Amino acid sequence: MSEGRKKRQDSLKAAYGTLYTEVSQLLREADPIRLIVIGAPDDEYDPEVSTILPRLREAKSPRDVQRIVHGEFAHWFGAEIAGPATDYVGVSEDIWKAWNKFHLSA
């Protein structure tokens, strides 16, 4: 990981606190592109978390979160590997709930 990316990640972890960890865990559990199941490290999706979290302010619904999450995975891995947006429904609903809990407590 580049030093610039690490600094950005550390800054986001400080800004979002437990939400960063929670979204990372949700993506790891959902494993939308099946990297964790083949042995990728637990922090495999942290770069995506770092680009998803700042965009959650745009979201007005779980469907918006789905668009954001799928879009970021398509950006990072390509549309073919990311797969269809429908693969992101469950994790997006969970991220939406976590975001609302975080947003209300802030």
GIGI-V972483 format. One record per residue. N is the residue number from 0. PHI is phi as a letter, one per 20 degrees, with the letter a starting at -180 (999 if undefined). PSI is psi as a letter, one per 40 degrees, with the letter a starting at -180 (none if undefined). NEAR is the number of other C-alpha atoms within 12 Angstrom. Layout:
n/phi/psi/near
N/PHI/PSI/NEAR
N/PHI/PSI/NEAR
This chain:
n/phi/psi/near
0/999/h/12
1/f/i/9
2/f/d/9
3/f/d/11
4/f/d/16
5/f/d/15
6/f/d/15
7/f/d/21
8/f/d/30
9/f/d/20
10/f/d/17
11/f/d/25
12/f/d/25
13/f/d/15
14/f/d/18
15/d/e/28
16/l/b/22
17/f/d/21
18/f/d/32
19/g/d/34
20/f/d/29
21/f/d/28
22/f/d/39
23/g/d/36
24/f/d/25
25/f/d/31
26/f/d/37
27/f/d/27
28/f/d/23
29/f/d/24
30/l/g/28
31/f/d/33
32/d/e/29
33/m/f/21
34/e/d/21
35/f/d/20
36/f/d/15
37/e/e/11
38/o/e/12
39/f/i/15
40/f/i/16
41/g/d/20
42/e/e/26
43/g/d/26
44/e/e/35
45/f/d/33
46/f/d/32
47/f/d/33
48/g/d/36
49/f/d/34
50/d/d/28
51/f/d/38
52/g/d/38
53/f/d/25
54/e/e/22
55/f/d/34
56/f/d/18
57/f/d/19
58/f/h/25
59/d/e/18
60/a/i/21
61/g/d/26
62/f/d/25
63/f/d/24
64/f/d/36
65/g/d/33
66/f/d/30
67/f/d/34
68/f/d/47
69/f/d/37
70/f/d/29
71/f/d/32
72/f/d/33
73/f/d/23
74/f/d/20
75/f/d/23
76/d/e/20
77/n/i/15
78/f/d/16
79/f/d/15
80/f/d/20
81/f/d/25
82/m/a/21
83/f/i/20
84/g/d/27
85/f/d/19
86/f/e/23
87/d/e/33
88/g/d/25
89/f/d/24
90/f/d/32
91/f/d/33
92/f/d/29
93/f/d/28
94/f/d/39
95/g/d/36
96/f/d/24
97/f/d/29
98/f/d/35
99/f/d/21
100/f/d/16
101/f/d/23
102/f/d/19
103/f/d/9
104/e/e/12
105/e/none/12
